[in-house]
Amino acid sequence: MLQWLCVSPMSINDFNQRFMDDPLIGKTLSEDSLWLYLNTLKILGCEISRPMASNGYRYELLYQPFGAPLELEDIEVLAEIKQLAEWHMTYDQVLYLDQFFKKTLQLSTLEQRDTAVFDLFKETRSVDYEGCRVLIQELEQVIGQRKLLFITYDSLMKGKESFYFLPELICYQRGVLFLKGSRLGYEQSVLLRVDRIQTFEVADGPELIHEQLMKIQDGVFQVELRLYEVIPLTYVPLGFDEQYHYVEEPGQRPYMSVTIQTRDWFLLKQKLFEMGRAFEIMAPDEFRADVLETLVAMKRHYEEQSPVS
């Protein structure tokens, strides 16, 4: 009963349904027996609220002394471990790790366990994907078959929209799970946040669209950059197997010349923004325009979020 209460509030009927379903018990208990066990848990140090209309007439576990003796400071340690693990694990391993950390907090002695779980994801700037597990499994099935999808998506910039999409893979970047693939009108790879995909279905009809997206997906772009305020000793490669060399000429601002073969403009933009250094996009023009559009949208977003003085 304690184990079940650690997961969610329980009514008398909930308890008896669990007892019936348990292969070692297989029967219901009287209300007197249930009250006896609940009172025993209280004597042992558990705080259990009384059932009332506001909680659906369920018993709710407010505190229990038997879990991991965690403090609020320990959440910071778990957050550091989680962020470190994200650099070395596949996305499915990260999701399993999230489940483990959530269960650890939910079964701990912390009084505000739900708040602790919220703080863990907030501290790591990551998303809890437990509610998207069925969607993720369905996407995994169609990715390997290179099926064309018709997706309804809630875009941060454009709002709700529907379009054809050819998925390539699922990837985890900086706390967020993305569906990477190709879309008409975009020559580069497109990343869709999994938690913003509202619906999708396999589109068997439009063969021409499928062929066009397959062709886009098989191509690459050559991106040419100039990175300023960087010298060979301090330059950290962007991670695209790029070619680079340092250019220092009289009368010119020295720079690192970088050439990259990629379609993943989204990830490249993130890498460039993270550097905190001045950069210049020499080619292609489409990537330069894409970066400018992103920067303008970011500026507008933060201006809208700023409090009016």
Stockholm file with secondary structure:
# STOCKHOLM 1.0

chainA/1-309         MLQWLCVSPMSINDFNQRFMDDPLIGKTLSEDSLWLYLNTLKILGCEISRPMASNGYRYELLYQPFGAPLELEDIEVLAEIKQLAEWHMTYDQVLYLDQFFKKTLQLSTLEQRDTAVFDLFKETRSVDYEGCRVLIQELEQVIGQRKLLFITYDSLMKGKESFYFLPELICYQRGVLFLKGSRLGYEQSVLLRVDRIQTFEVADGPELIHEQLMKIQDGVFQVELRLYEVIPLTYVPLGFDEQYHYVEEPGQRPYMSVTIQTRDWFLLKQKLFEMGRAFEIMAPDEFRADVLETLVAMKRHYEEQSPVS
#=GR chainA/1-309 SS CHHHHHHSCBCHHHHHHHHHHCTTTCSCCCHHHHHHHHHHHHHTTCEEECCCGGGTSCBEEEECTTSCCCCHHHHHHHHHHHHHHHTTSCHHHHHHHHHHHHHHHHTSSCSCHHHHHHHHHHHTTCCCCGGGHHHHHHHHHHHTTTCCEEEEEEETTTEEEEEEEEEEEEEEETTEEEEEEEETTEEEEEEEEGGGEEEEEECCSCHHHHHHHHHHHTCCEEEEEEEESCCTTTCCCCSSCCEEEEECCTTSCCEEEEEEEESCHHHHHHHHHHHTSCEEEEECHHHHHHHHHHHHHHHHHHHHHSCCC
#=GC SS_cons         CHHHHHHSCBCHHHHHHHHHHCTTTCSCCCHHHHHHHHHHHHHTTCEEECCCGGGTSCBEEEECTTSCCCCHHHHHHHHHHHHHHHTTSCHHHHHHHHHHHHHHHHTSSCSCHHHHHHHHHHHTTCCCCGGGHHHHHHHHHHHTTTCCEEEEEEETTTEEEEEEEEEEEEEEETTEEEEEEEETTEEEEEEEEGGGEEEEEECCSCHHHHHHHHHHHTCCEEEEEEEESCCTTTCCCCSSCCEEEEECCTTSCCEEEEEEEESCHHHHHHHHHHHTSCEEEEECHHHHHHHHHHHHHHHHHHHHHSCCC
//
